[in-house]
Amino acid sequence: PACASFLRDVSKREEQLVLVLHGFHFTAVGCHFKIFCSYMTSLRQTLAELFALMVCFYAWPSAGVADHHLTKPNVVFILADDLGYGDVSCYNTESKVPTPNIDRLAKEGMLFTDAHSPSTVCTPTRYSFLTGRMAFRNGMRGVFTGAGGPCLIEKDRLTIAGMLKQQGYTTALYGKWHVGLTFYDQDGKPISKNGLEPVKRIDYSKPISDGPLHRGFDHFFGTACCPTTDWLYAYIDGDRIPTPPTHIVDRGPLPKHPYSRDNRPGMIAPGFDLEEVDMVFLQKSVEFLERQKKNSPDKPFFLFHSAQAVHLPSFPGRAFKGATEAGPHGDFIFELDFIVGALVKKIDELGFGENTLIIFSSDNGPEVPTFIDMRKRFNHDGARPWRGVKRDQWEGGHRVPFIARWPKKIKAGSNSDQTICLTDIMATCATLSGANLPDNAAEDSFDLLPVLLGQAGDKPIREYTLHQTISLDLAIRNGDWKYLEHKGSGGNNYNREGEWGMKPFALPENAPDAPGQLYNLATDPGETKNLYHDHPEIVKKLKEKLQEFKKSGRSRPATNQSTNMN
C-alpha cells in the first residue's frame, strides 16, 4: 500500500510537471524558471523516498514477510495448561474428546509434530517462553504457589512482551501468570512465599512491584498462580487485587470426581467462581481485541491468552458439563477447544485475521490422575503415543501440540517435523517485528519463520534442543538422538503404588547400571531401550555439548550484537 501511494504521488507530480513544461514552452505568460526547478526538486525527493522504500522492501529476508515489514503482524499466543499431545484429536485419531476448533486451526495452518515445552511443569515453561531462555539457568526448582515470588524474570531481562512493546506493539496478558511476583504486608515488607499463611499477610492496598506490567505488558488481568489450585483465589487487575479474598474457600458445593481434588483450601475473594475462570479470561481477551479494533486498529498487538484449562481440578464451566462422553476432564478439554474457536472467530470478525499470527500450544504434558483414570474409564490416552506424563523427561512430559495459523503466509493444512521449542517464539517475533535480539537475551531461542513460510526445506532450525524437569534434571536432543543426564523419569516416582501411582507404567530397565539414558527416537519413539552402553561416542558428544551450553549460558549462537536493553 505504501509503494502504491508513492507511485500515485509520482504519477500526479509527473502530470503537474507536464502542465508546467507546457506552460513554460508554449504560453510563457507568467511562468518563471524557478517554478520548473521547484517541481523538479519535489519530484526528485519523491523518487528518492520511493527508492529508499524499495531498498527496505527487497532487503527483507523473503517475499513472504515483505508485506509485514510495513504492516507488522499481530501475534496471538494461546497457551493451554497440562494439555497432552494425545488430548487433541488432530494429533490423536483415537482421542475420545472432540476438538473441532483446534482441528480447524490445524487445517488452516501448520501442525508441528515435534514441538516441545521448555520444561515439564508450568512455572519454568512460562519463564522460558517469556524470555527465550531456559529456566534452569536461574537455578530455581519447583513452582510458585499463593503469594510466591519474587518474579522469576530478572528485572533487566528483555521479555517477548518488552521487545514487542519497543517495536510499537500493544501488549496484553489475560490469564495465569505463575512466574512469581511480590506482595507486601502492612509494614511494607515483601512477602514472596508459598503457602496459605503468607496469603493472609498480604496488604491489598499496596501494588505488586514485579508483575506482568513490570515485565513488558501494557495490560494484565489474571491470577498470580494456578487459578483454581493455589492458596490465593482472586483476580489481579494490572498491579492490584481490586477484590481481595475474605475467607477460606468452601469446597462443599464444588464438583466431586477423580480430577477435582487439587483445589487447596485457600483464601477466596467474593464472586470468584472457580468453575467459570476460563470464561472470565476469554471475556477479557475478547474485550481487549474489541478495544484494539475501536481505538487502535492500525497498531500491532501481542495478546498472550494464558488459560487455566486443563489444569486440575477439572472444573469445566457450567455450559460444558456433560458435553462429551469422556467425563469432567473431557468436558474441560472441550471447553478449552471452544475458547480457541471463540478467540479465532473474534480475530477474524474484527478483520485482524489476515495480518495475525496465531499460535496454540501447551505448557507440558498431561497430569497423572487424568492420564491414569481416563485410560481406564474412557480408553483415552492424553500422552499418546509417547512415554511419560507431566514432570517426566520422557517425550510425554514435554512433547506438546503446536499449531500456527497466518493466512496467505503459512500454507493451510501443512505439517512440520522440525524439532522446535516454545522458547523459539521470541526469536520468531523478533524477526517479524524488526527487532534485533541482543546477545544477553533469548539465549535459547531460534527463529521459526523459515519453517512457517515453507522456506526451511530439510535444514533443521535447531541442531540441539534442551529439556528440563521440575528438579532441574536436564536432557539434550540432536536429530533422532536424545540423551538424558540422569536415571529414571526425572519427575514422577515410578515405584509409587496406589490410586495415582505410576508403578503400573514402569518399564523394565535394560541398562540399570547406566548413569544416564540414550534413546534413538526414530527407531524407538517409546524410549523403551536405553542405548547408553551401545553408543558411547554419541553419549560423549551429547554430554560435552550439554556441558558447553550450561557453561556458556546459551544454545543460540552469539552474534556479538549490542546488548542495550533500552
N, C-alpha and C positions, 0 to 999 in steps of 0.2 A: 504493500500500500504506500509506503514512504517513497519507494522508487517511482511508482506511478504518479505520485503527487509532484515529484521533482520534474518528471518528464512533461507533465501537463504545464508546469510553470515555464519550462524551457520552450515548449511549443508556443505558449502565449507570448513570451518575450520575442520569439522569432517573428510572430505576426506583427507585433508592435514595431520591431526593427524594420521590417519591410515597409511599413507605412512611413516610418521616419525617413528611410532612404528614398522612398518615392517622392516625399515632400521636398527632401533636400535637393534631389536632382531635377525634378520637373516643375516644381512650383517656386521653390527657393524663397517664397514670401514668408518672412517672419521666422525662418529656420536658421539656427545657428549651429556651428560645428560642434559646440560643447554639448548640445543635445545628443548628437550622434555618439560622441565619446562616452556620455553618461550611460546610454543604453548598452554600448559595447562592454563597459566595465561591469555593469549589472549582470549581463549575460555570462561574462567570463566567470564571475563569482558563483553564479548558479551552477555552471558546468563543473567548476572546481568542487563544489559541495557534492554534486552528483557523483563525481569520480571518487571522492573520499568514501562516500557511502558504498559504492560498488566494490571498492577495495576491501572494506569491512565484510561485505556480503560474501565475497569469494574466499576470504581468508578463513571463514568458519570451517570447522573440520569436515562437514558434509552438507550436501544439499538438503538432506533430511532435517537438519536442525537450523538451516539458514533463516527460515521464516521467524523462528523463535529467538533469534538473536535480537530481532527488532521488537517482537512482542513476546516477552518472556513467558513461558508456560506456567500455569498454576500447578501446584503439586498437592495432592491429597493422599495421605498415608493412613490407611485403616489397619490398626493392629489389634488382632484378636488375642485373647488370653487363654493359654492352655489348649488351644485348638490343635489337634493332631493331624498329621499327614493323611491318615485314613478317615478322618471325620468329614471330609468333603467329597461329594460324590464324583466330581471331575477328576479326583485323584484316586478314588477307591470305588470301583464298579460294584463292590459288594457292600458298600455303606448302606446302613439301614435308615439313614437320615437324609431326606431330600434337601438339597441346597441349590435351588434353581437360579437364584440371583448370582451366587458366586460362580456357578457353572456358566451363566451367561457372560459374566465378566471375562472368563477364560476364552469363551468363543469370540469375544470382541477384541481380545488382546493376546498376550503371550503368557503361557503357563510354564513355569520353571519346575523341573523335576529334581534338581539337586541344589535346592536353596536351604540355607541354614540360619538359625538364630545364633547370635554370638555366644550365648550361654544356654544352659539347660534349665534356668529359672529366670524369673521376671526382672528383678532389680538390675542385675548386671547386663541383661539383654537391652534394657531401656537406656542405661548409661551408654552402652556401646553404639546403639542406633543414633542417639542424640549427639554423640561426639565423634563417631567414626573410629573409635579407639577401643580395643579390647579391655574389658573392665578389670581383668586380673592384674593389670599394670598398676592399679592403685591399691591393691592389697586387701580389699575388703572381702570378707567371707560372709555368706548368708544374704538375708534380705531385710528390708525395713518393715516394721510394724508400728501402728499407733502414731506416736509423735517422734518416731525415729529419724535421726539425721546426724550431723548436718548434711547439706546437699552433697551427694557423691561427686557431682560435676564441679571441678575446681573453679574458683571464681574467675580466673582469667582465661579459662579454656574456651576456645571457639566451639560453638554448637551449630548444628544444622540450622536451627531457628535463627541464631545470631548472624550466621553467614548470609542467609537469605534476606534477613532484615537489612543488612548492609547493602544488599543488591536491590533494595526498593520494594521488597515484599511485605505485605501484612501477614503476621504470623499468629496462629491461634492453636491452642490445645484444649480439647474437651475430653474429659475422662480421667482415667487413672494416671497419676504422676509416678509415684513409687521409686523415686530416685533420691529420696531424703530431703528434708527441709528443717528449718529451725523455728520452733515456737518458743515463747518466753513466758516466765512466771510473773507474778505480781511484783517481784523485786527487779524485774528486767533482766534476770539471768536466763541464759539459753537452757533449754531442756534437752532436746535431741536424744531421747532414749526410747527404746522399745517398751511395750507393755502397757498395762492399764493405769498404774499409779501415775506415771508421767502425764498421761492424758488429763487426769484430774487436776493437775497443777497448772494447766495452760491458762494464761490470761488472754482471753479472746479479744480484748480491746487493743492489743498490740499486733502490729503487722508481722507477717512472715518476712524474713530478711533474705532468704536464699531459695525462693521457689521458682516456678516457671517464668515469672515476669523478670526475674534477675538472671535468667539464662537464655534470653533471646526471644521470648514470646511476648507479643503485644497483648494477647488476651488469654485468660485461663479460667475455666470453670471445671471443677472436678474434685477428686479426693486425694488425700495425702498418700494413701497406700491402697490396698485391695478394698474396694468399696463396701463389700458385704462380708468380709472375713476378719478385718482387723479391729483394733480396740477403739478406733475413732470413726463413728458413723455420722459424718457431717460434710457438707459441701463447702469447698473453698471457692470464693469468687474473687479473682485477682490475687491479692495477697492477704486476704482476711476470711474468716468464717463468719458470715453475717448472722447465721442462726446457730448458736453454739449448742452442743449437747447438754442435756439436763439430767439424764437418768440412765441407768443400765437397761440395755435392750431387753424387752420381754420376748423370749423365744417361744413362748407357749403357742401363739397363733400362727407361727411360721410353718411352712410345709415340713412334713416328716417323711424322709425317704433315704436311701443309702447315700445320696450325694448332698445331703443337707446339713451335715454335722460340722462343717468348717466355720460356722458362724460363732465367733468368740463372744463372750458376754461383755461387750464393751459399752462405752458411753454413746448414746444416740441422741440426735437432735430432733426436736418436734417436726413432724412432717417428712422425715427421712424414710421413704418407703423402700425397704430392702428388696422388694420384688419388682420395682419399676425403675431401678437405677439406670439401666441401659437406655430406656426410652427417654429419660431426662437428658442423658448425654446426646442422644440423637436429636432431640429438640434443640439443644444448644448449638450443635453443628449446623443444623438446617437454618436456624436464625442467623448465624454468622454468614452463611452463604447468601441469604436474602439481603442482609445489610450490605454485604460487599457489592452485590449487584446494584443496589439502590444508591449507595454513597460513593463507591469507588470501582465502577465496572471495568475500568481500564487499568487498574493497578493489580499486579500479580499477587497471589496469596499462597500461603503454605498452611494447610489445615492438617493437623495431626489428631485423628479421631482414635482415642485410646480406650477401647471397650473393656467393660468388666467381663462380658461373656467371652469364654465359657468357663471362667474360673469358679471353683467350688466356693460356697454352696451353689448348687444348681437351682437358682430361683428364676425360672422363666417368668416374663410378665404375664399378667392375667389373660391377656388376649391370645397367648400362645400355649397355654396349658392344654394338653391333650391334642396338640396339633400334629403329632407324629405317633408312630407305633413303636417308638424307641424310648419311652419313659421320659421322666423330667429332664434328663440331660439331653436327650434327643430334641425335646421341645426347646431347650435353651440354645442348642446349635441352630435350630430353625429360626429362632428369634434373631440370632446374630446374622443369619442369611438375609432376613427381612431388613435389618439395619443397613447392610451393604447395599441392597437393592434400593432402599429409600434414599440413601445418600447419592448414589449414581443417578437415580431418576431426577433428584433435585438439581444436581450439577448440570444435567442435560436440559432440563426445563428452563433453567436460568440462562442458557446459551453459553455456558462455560465449557461444555463437553469437549469440543474440538481442540481447545487450547489447554486441556488439563490432563496431566499425567496422574493416573490413579493407580496406587499400589496397595495390594491387600496381602497381609501375611499374619504370622502368629509369633508369639514371643518364646515358645518352646513346645515340646510335645505334650501329649495328654496326661492327665493326672492319674495316679494309681487307682483310686476307687472306681472311677469311670471306666478305666481300661479293664479292670478285673470284672466288675459287675455287668457291664454292657456286653462283654464277650459271653458271659454265662447266660444272661437273660435274653439278650436280643441278637446274639451272633454278630455283634458289631465290634470291630477292632479299630480303635482310634489311632493306633500306631502302624497299622498295616501298610506295607509289608515288612516293616523294619523291626529289629530287635531293640528293646528298651523303651522307656517312657520318660516323662518329665524327671529331671535330676540326673539321668543317666548319660554317660558319654557315648553310648552306642547310638546308632542313627535315629532311632525312635525318640530320643530325647531332644534332638535339635534339628532334624531334617523336617522342614515345615512347608506348608503351602506358600507359594509366592506367585502372584498374578499381577501383571501390569497391563494397563489399557491407556492408549493415547491414539485416538482416531487419526487415520491418514499418516501416522508415523510408525506405529507398531502394527505389524501385519496381523490381521484378525485370524484367530484360530491357530496361531503359531505356537510351537513348543521349543524349549531350550533345555539342553542337558548340561549347560555350563554350571560349574560349581561357583556359587555366589554366597554372600553373607549379608545380613541386614546392615552391617557397617558400611556396605558399598553404596547405600542410598545417598550418603553425604557427598561423596566424590562425584556421583552422578548429578546431583543437584548443583554442585559447583560448576560443572560444565554447562548445564542447562541455563544457569543464571549469569554466566560470565564471570564467576568468582575465581580467584586464584587461591588455591589452598597452600598456606604456609607449611613448612616442614614440621612445625610443632603443633599441627592439628591433623585430625583424621588420619592418624598414623597407620591404621589398618583398613583403609577404605580404598576401593578400586572402582573406576568409572565403568558403569554398565551400559552406557549409551550405545556403544557399537553393537552390543548384543541386542538391545531393544530395537534398534533400527535395522537389524539384519545385516550388519556390516562386519561382524567379527569373524565369520567363517568358522573354521575349526580351531582357530587360535584361542587358547584359554585366556580369559581375562585375569584369572588368578593362577599362578603356578603353585602357590601354597595357601592353605586356609587353616586358621587356628580355631580350636574349640576349647571351651572351659566348662567346668561344673560348678555347683554351689560351693564346693570345698576347695576350689581353685586347682583341681586336677586338670591337666592340660592334655591336648591331643593335637596332631597336625596331619593335614591331608595334602597329598601330592598325587594328582591324577587318580588312579584307581587305588593307590596305597594310602592306608590310614594307620598311623602309629599313635597308640595311647601310652602316655608316660606313667602308667600306673596299673595296678591289678584291679580286677573287678569292674563294677559299673561306674565307679567314681561318684555315685549318688545313692541310689536306693540299696537297702540291705536285702540281698537275695537269699539270705539264710533265715529271714523272718517268716514265721508261720502266722496263722490266724486269718481273720476275715480279709484284711488288707495286706497280708504277707505276700511277698513276691517269690517265695521259695518254689512254688509250682512252675515258675517260668525260668528257673535257673538252668543253664546248660552245662553239660559236662566239660571240664577243663582238659584240653589235650596237651597243654603246656603249663602245668600248675607251678613249676619252679621258675617260670619266666617272670622277670621284674616288670615287664610291660606287655603290650599286645600289638600285634601287627596283622592287619587284615587286607585282603585284596577284594575290594567291593565289586569288581567286575565278575569274578568267579565265585565270590562268597558274600552276596549282599546282606545275608542274615548274620554276618560276623560270628560264624559258628566254629571256625578253625583258626586258632592263633598260630601264625607263621613266624613268630619271633625267632625261633631257632633255625628255621629253614632259610631265612634270607638275612643273615647278619649284616650284609653290606647295605641293605635298604634301611635296616634299623639304625645303623651307624649314621647314614646320610640324614635321615629324618631327625634323629636325636641332635645332631650337630646343627641342623637348620633351626630346630626349635630353640636351642640354646642361643643361637645368633639372634633370633627375633626377640627373645627375652632380654638379652644384653643390650641390643641396640634400641629397644623401646619402640620398634616399628616392624611392620612386614611390608608396607608400601614403600617402594624405593624413594629415597630423599631426592629432592630436586634443587636444593640449595636456594630456594626462593626466600624472599623476605619473610621474616617471622612476625611482622607487625600485625597485631590483632585488632587494631583500632579502625 
